[in-house]
Structure formats: structure tokens, C-alpha cells
Amino acid sequence: MPLLTKILIVDDDETICSILKELLERYKFQVKLAYNAWSALEILQEENFDVVVVDLLLTGMNGIDLLSTIKRTSPNTVVIIITAYGSIPSAVEAIKKGASDYICKPFRVEDLVIAIKRALAEAKSKSLNEHIFSCLSHELRRKILVLLAEKRSLKFSELVKILQVDDPPRLSFHLRVLKKMGLITQDESKSYRVTAFGIEVVKLLCYKS
């Protein structure tokens, strides 16, 4: 059974909190409530959440300050700002502080659900990209990928010769890493090829360099 997306709603209007909780749970989200920033921070110390929905004008610590604190302690947590007093300056500040979206009240719950799903997809994509480029921080892996993009298809022995590898098991290890990332594959003849995804990554590598 897949794990439910966990959402923390932070709003000092208890009625709005209750309504949002009921509606979001219909979309199979797991929802918890906090009525001020301090309660939210206490909850966040005890539990991990995928998304935190924060009202801009909270009593005490405001939504922007709470956003900053969350991003400082848990940078991968998605934070969405909601407010009945939207303005361009506050929207710009929220984005600068790391908010994934900024939604003005009143809004349809469907709009919030779309924003949540989009923000989670973007966060997942960013995490994957960071993981891929971390994987390619190893020089030999970059060389393998670029070489296969140029040659289209090479056998293991050809890779050993062209790359002048003194340690074939080491090359085999790095080929396995690239295969696991979906950047290269092997055909029936055991030749290595770059996947379509790998080609796009090579283009990005060349662009960055």
C-alpha cells in the first residue's frame, strides 16, 4: 500500500483549517493541523511532512518567517503560502524565501491540490537531477557517458581500450551505476548504448561545460 502524502496546514483560523483538512483528506492526503507557527515548529520537530501549507498572516511569527525557518531546517520540504491579503511584494518575498507556490484566498480546493501535486513533482524532479549530476561528478562516469553518446555502441573490451582503464572491475562497477540511473543500457550483443535520457543528460553536461 503506497504511503499517503503528509500535509501540515498552518493557519490561525481554525474553521479554515478544519475545512481544508476534510477536503484534502478526500484526495487521500494525510493531514495534520497547527494554529500558529510555534505549534507548527513543534510538530515538525517530531514528524516529517511532504508539504506544509502556511497562511501568510499568522499571529506571532508570520508565514514568511515560518517559511524561512522550515527551509533552513528542512530544505526539501515543500511549502505553499496561502493568504487573503495577496500582494506582489509578499509573493516575490515568498518565492525568494523558497515557497513552491503562493495562493490567494478564497481558492478552490482543486487549485490547492493541483499546486501540491505540481510542487511535489517539481521537488522530485529536482532531487532526481541533483542525484544524477552527483553521480556524474565522477570523471570516469562522465567519460563513459560522453564516449557512448559519440560512438553509439561499444562493447566492454572496447571501452577498456579506448578509456585506457587499468582496472576492468572498476569500469564494470561504474557501468552498473550508469545503468541503474537509466543513463545507459545493454543490447542483446552485450554492447553498451546511451539511452534517450542519457543523451539529454549529455547535452546538459556539454551545455554546463
VENKA-V11446 format. One record per pair of residues at least 24 apart in sequence whose C-alpha atoms are under 6 Angstrom apart, sorted by the first residue. I is the first residue (numbers start at 1). J is the second residue. If there is no record, write none. Layout:
<<I/J> <I/J>>
This chain:
<<4/29> <4/30> <5/29> <5/30> <6/30> <6/31> <6/49> <6/50> <7/31> <7/49> <7/51> <7/52> <8/32> <8/33> <8/52> <9/33> <9/52> <9/53> <10/34> <10/35> <10/54> <11/35> <11/55> <12/36> <37/61> <50/77> <51/77> <51/78> <51/79> <52/79> <53/79> <53/80> <53/81> <54/81> <54/82> <55/81> <55/82> <55/83> <56/83> <68/97> <148/194> <149/194> <152/193> <153/191> <153/192> <153/193> <154/191> <154/192> <155/191> <155/192>>
